[in-house]
């Protein structure tokens, strides 16, 4: 059945990913845009009865969230990108602690764009995010990042061709993670 959800903006409203902890604790993420402004993060929460918008940080004038994973009601991760002052995209990772969303520092190995598109958690100290980055020569490389409970770090991953993008990840356990 169709379940109504609120709009964040007047021009565009997109939801790209959803994750559920329980039938009354579901998160969806994406972006919204008002006429004449940049994209802003859109985080929505289902409480079992209705969807509502949860205020989330927008560190730049152009922000998008592409993925979400829920570990517990006080431990939710969302990933995406935001534009820096040179209009290049940098990784964007935000965390829900049960009370509020906050931006968490994450690596940007590419000198041009760095975009995260998928996230999956094996535990609260074992979270994986994937995407892609590029440098000024326009070749695309896989981007894999890991949360160890303290900080995010870049993890080497194969880039066999000239256009390598990762869009999804599934963390089964600490030694069994899949990315596509």
Secondary structure, DSSP 8 states (H G I E B T S, - for coil): -------S-SSEEEEEEEEEEETTEEEEEEEEE-TTS--EEEEEEE-SS-EEE------SSSEEEEEEEEEETTEEEEEEEEE-TTS-EEEEEEEE-SS-EEEE-----SSS-EEEEEEEEEETTEEEEEEEEE-TT--EEEEEEEE-SS-EEEE-----SSB-----EEEEETTEEEE-
